[in-house]
Each structure stands twice: as structure tokens, then as C-alpha cells.
Amino acid sequence: MSTRGLFDDMPIDGGIDGGIDGSQEIGPRARVLRAFARPVAGELLKAIAAVERISPFRHLVTPGGYTMSVAMTNCGALGWTSDRRGYRYSSIDPETGTPWPAMPDVMRRLAHDAAAAAGFERFEPDACLVNRYVPGAKLSLHQDKDEQDLDAPIVSVSLGMPAVFLFGGLRRDDPTAKVPLFHGDVAVWGAEDRLRYHGVMALKDHPHPDLGSHRINLTFRKAG
């Protein structure tokens, strides 16, 4: 199934939480599970606040010297970080010098259940990247390839303001589908779709009742 252009005309401002039900195929082994995380959204926000108290959000610097517009932190056995020396996973938060916070149970369960719902059984993440967006923040097209286990899927949870997810091909210059993501949506991709380029368009300011002018993205991975 070709998904190029499939979502190009789909509006993203038809409501704070969107109006799309069920699940949406965006690749042979890639799906968006609409509103899948909404029943536990309140628990997730409390868990994120607990993580932030131990390892605060920060704006990482890329190896090229660019400061990312998205603020981030991590939880789990491993956390992703970046500086002028490169991208890598580490068991230690470089800002605090202590281990990253343990992954809260509600996060681990959600990642496992979402992966299973998308056809990936027995997913047990050891890293959760927590990204915080404000209006204008974006994420450039990239591949998630720093993980040792590329057989495990990526599970990505959206909370707060809506966003447009760009889902491309195996080359950076391949066309991208524009996939609207709303509060509670979960995107899962793996197998032949695992190394697709993806990103997030610059966010528009559509405040959410629980998070205001913020979007939180939880990205679960098997990194080690």
C-alpha cells in the first residue's frame, strides 16, 4: 500500500482531541492507534512530572552545534543524549551525573500494549525519550538508528497539542506522508518500516485543556 500523499489534505484543527477513531495504516508495518493512550493520559502526565523532577527537561546540542527546539529528558535504563561529540545512549544523565529515572509502570504497560495492538508482541522497552514541544518547535527528518536492537519497533505517544507527523521512506529525499496526531494517539512502526525517515512539522498554537500550548511526545525504544 502506498501512503504517499494519503494524509496531505486531512485537517488538523477540527478539534483539540481530533475526530478520528480506530487505527490508521501508514505503512506495511506502521500504524497510528487513535486515542489509544487517552484512558491513561492523566496517569502519564503525573509520571512525566515525576521524571522531570529527577531529570529536568533540557535543549540538547547536536554534533553540528545546533540547539534543538524540542526540550527533552529520558527515563528507563538508558537515555538518549546528544552534544558536540555525537548522538548516543547512556545509563547516566550527563546533567545530574546520576542514573536516569526508572520508567514508570504506566509507561511500560502502555508501550507493551500499543506494540502488541500493532502486531509486535513482547515489546519491552528499556528507554523512553520524553520530548516537549512549544509552538514553532519541530523535529527534522531523521532515522532512529542508534539502538542496538533494530528488530524492536518504535512506539510514539502524543499528548497535548496536535501535530503533523512526517513519515517518509528509507532515503531522506523520499516523499513524506503528513499524518495528523492528536492527544492520546500512538504511532507504532517496525520491521520493514523501522528505519523510515520521520519528523514533526513546526507546531501551530492550538492549546490543549490539560497541557496548554505544549505537546509531549513519549518515544519508547529497545536501545540496549
C-alpha positions as CSV (number, residue, x, y, z in Angstrom):
1,M,0.0,0.0,0.0
2,S,1.4,3.4,-1.0
3,T,0.9,6.1,1.7
4,R,2.4,9.0,-0.2
5,G,0.1,12.0,-0.1
6,L,-2.5,9.9,1.7
7,F,-2.9,12.5,4.6
8,D,-1.9,15.7,2.8
9,D,-5.5,17.1,2.8
10,M,-6.5,15.9,6.3
11,P,-7.2,18.9,8.6
12,I,-5.6,19.1,12.0
13,D,-7.7,21.8,13.5
14,G,-11.1,20.2,13.7
15,G,-10.9,19.9,17.5
16,I,-8.4,19.7,20.3
17,D,-8.5,15.9,20.5
18,G,-9.3,15.3,16.9
19,G,-12.2,13.4,15.5
20,I,-10.6,10.2,14.0
21,D,-11.4,6.9,15.6
22,G,-9.8,3.4,15.3
23,S,-6.4,2.8,13.8
24,Q,-4.8,4.1,10.6
25,E,-2.3,2.2,8.5
26,I,0.6,4.4,7.4
27,G,2.9,1.7,6.1
28,P,3.1,-2.1,5.8
29,R,4.2,-2.5,9.4
30,A,3.3,1.0,10.7
31,R,0.0,2.1,12.3
32,V,-1.5,5.0,14.3
33,L,-3.7,3.8,17.1
34,R,-6.1,6.7,17.5
35,A,-6.8,7.7,21.2
36,F,-5.1,4.5,22.4
37,A,-3.4,6.4,25.3
38,R,-6.2,8.7,26.3
39,P,-7.6,6.4,29.1
40,V,-4.3,6.7,30.9
41,A,-3.3,10.3,29.9
42,G,-3.8,11.6,33.4
43,E,-1.5,8.9,34.9
44,L,1.1,9.6,32.2
45,L,1.2,13.3,32.9
46,K,1.8,12.6,36.6
47,A,4.5,10.1,35.7
48,I,6.2,12.7,33.4
49,A,6.2,15.3,36.2
50,A,7.9,12.8,38.5
51,V,10.6,12.1,35.8
52,E,11.1,15.8,35.3
53,R,11.8,16.4,39.0
54,I,14.7,14.0,38.8
55,S,16.0,14.7,35.3
56,P,14.8,18.1,34.1
57,F,14.0,18.9,30.5
58,R,16.9,20.4,28.5
59,H,17.6,21.6,25.0
60,L,20.3,19.3,23.6
61,V,23.0,20.4,21.2
62,T,23.6,18.4,18.0
63,P,27.1,17.3,16.8
64,G,26.9,20.2,14.3
65,G,26.4,22.7,17.1
66,Y,22.6,23.2,16.5
67,T,20.5,23.6,19.6
68,M,17.3,21.5,19.3
69,S,14.0,23.4,19.5
70,V,12.4,20.5,21.3
71,A,13.2,20.1,25.0
72,M,13.8,16.6,26.2
73,T,14.5,14.2,29.1
74,N,14.6,10.4,29.5
75,C,13.5,7.6,31.7
76,G,14.4,3.9,31.8
77,A,17.7,2.0,31.9
78,L,19.1,4.0,29.0
79,G,18.6,7.6,27.9
80,W,19.3,9.3,24.6
81,T,21.6,12.3,24.6
82,S,23.5,14.5,22.2
83,D,26.3,17.0,22.2
84,R,29.2,18.1,20.0
85,R,30.7,14.6,20.4
86,G,27.8,12.8,18.8
87,Y,24.5,11.0,19.5
88,R,24.4,8.1,22.0
89,Y,22.6,6.2,24.7
90,S,23.9,6.3,28.3
91,S,22.7,4.9,31.6
92,I,23.7,8.2,33.3
93,D,22.1,11.6,32.9
94,P,25.0,13.8,31.9
95,E,23.4,16.9,33.6
96,T,22.8,15.2,37.0
97,G,25.6,12.6,37.0
98,T,23.1,10.0,38.3
99,P,21.1,7.3,36.5
100,W,18.0,8.3,34.6
101,P,14.7,7.9,36.5
102,A,13.2,4.4,36.3
103,M,10.5,4.0,33.7
104,P,7.1,4.3,35.4
105,D,4.9,1.2,35.2
106,V,2.1,3.1,33.4
107,M,4.5,4.0,30.6
108,R,5.9,0.5,30.3
109,R,2.5,-1.1,30.1
110,L,1.2,1.4,27.5
111,A,4.3,0.8,25.3
112,H,3.9,-3.0,25.6
113,D,0.1,-2.9,24.9
114,A,0.4,-0.5,22.0
115,A,3.1,-2.5,20.3
116,A,1.0,-5.7,20.7
117,A,-2.0,-3.9,19.2
118,A,0.1,-3.0,16.2
119,G,1.3,-6.6,15.7
120,F,4.6,-6.5,17.7
121,E,4.3,-8.9,20.6
122,R,6.6,-9.0,23.7
123,F,8.0,-5.4,23.2
124,E,9.9,-4.5,26.4
125,P,11.4,-1.0,26.1
126,D,14.5,0.0,28.1
127,A,14.4,3.7,27.0
128,C,11.7,6.3,26.9
129,L,12.6,9.7,25.3
130,V,10.3,12.4,26.6
131,N,10.1,15.4,24.2
132,R,8.3,18.7,25.0
133,Y,7.2,20.9,22.1
134,V,6.0,24.5,22.2
135,P,4.5,26.4,19.2
136,G,7.1,26.7,16.5
137,A,9.2,23.7,17.7
138,K,9.8,21.0,15.2
139,L,11.8,17.8,14.6
140,S,13.8,17.4,11.4
141,L,13.6,14.3,9.3
142,H,15.8,11.6,10.8
143,Q,16.1,7.8,11.3
144,D,16.2,6.1,14.7
145,K,19.3,4.0,14.3
146,D,21.3,4.5,17.4
147,E,19.6,1.5,19.0
148,Q,21.4,-1.9,19.2
149,D,18.1,-3.8,18.6
150,L,16.6,-2.7,15.3
151,D,14.2,-5.7,15.4
152,A,12.1,-4.0,18.1
153,P,9.6,-1.4,17.0
154,I,9.3,2.3,17.9
155,V,6.3,3.3,20.0
156,S,5.5,7.0,20.0
157,V,2.8,8.6,22.2
158,S,1.3,12.0,21.6
159,L,-0.1,14.2,24.4
160,G,-1.4,17.7,24.3
161,M,-1.4,20.0,21.3
162,P,-2.0,18.4,17.8
163,A,1.0,17.9,15.5
164,V,1.7,16.8,11.9
165,F,3.9,13.7,11.8
166,L,6.1,13.3,8.7
167,F,6.5,9.7,7.7
168,G,8.9,9.2,4.8
169,G,10.9,6.4,3.2
170,L,14.3,4.8,3.6
171,R,16.0,7.7,2.0
172,R,15.9,11.3,3.3
173,D,14.7,12.6,-0.1
174,D,11.8,10.2,-0.4
175,P,8.3,11.8,-0.3
176,T,6.7,12.0,3.1
177,A,3.1,11.4,4.3
178,K,1.6,14.1,6.6
179,V,-0.1,12.3,9.5
180,P,-2.1,14.3,12.0
181,L,-1.5,13.3,15.6
182,F,-3.9,14.2,18.4
183,H,-3.9,13.9,22.2
184,G,-3.7,10.2,23.1
185,D,-2.7,8.9,19.6
186,V,0.0,6.3,19.5
187,A,2.2,5.6,16.4
188,V,4.0,2.3,16.1
189,W,6.4,1.3,13.3
190,G,8.8,-1.6,12.9
191,A,10.1,-4.5,10.7
192,E,10.5,-3.1,7.1
193,D,9.3,0.3,8.3
194,R,11.7,0.5,11.2
195,L,14.3,2.7,9.5
196,R,11.9,5.1,7.7
197,Y,12.8,8.8,7.9
198,H,10.3,10.7,10.1
199,G,9.9,14.1,11.8
200,V,7.4,16.6,13.1
201,M,6.4,19.8,11.3
202,A,6.6,23.1,13.3
203,L,3.7,23.1,15.8
204,K,0.9,25.6,15.5
205,D,-0.5,27.1,18.7
206,H,-3.7,25.0,19.4
207,P,-3.8,24.9,23.2
208,H,-4.9,21.7,24.9
209,P,-7.1,21.8,28.1
210,D,-4.6,19.8,30.1
211,L,-1.3,20.9,28.6
212,G,-1.9,24.4,27.3
213,S,0.5,25.4,24.5
214,H,2.6,22.2,24.9
215,R,2.9,18.9,23.2
216,I,4.5,16.0,25.0
217,N,5.8,13.0,23.0
218,L,6.9,9.8,24.6
219,T,9.1,7.6,22.3
220,F,9.7,4.1,23.6
221,R,12.6,2.0,22.2
222,K,14.7,-1.1,22.9
223,A,18.0,0.6,22.8
224,G,20.4,-1.8,24.5
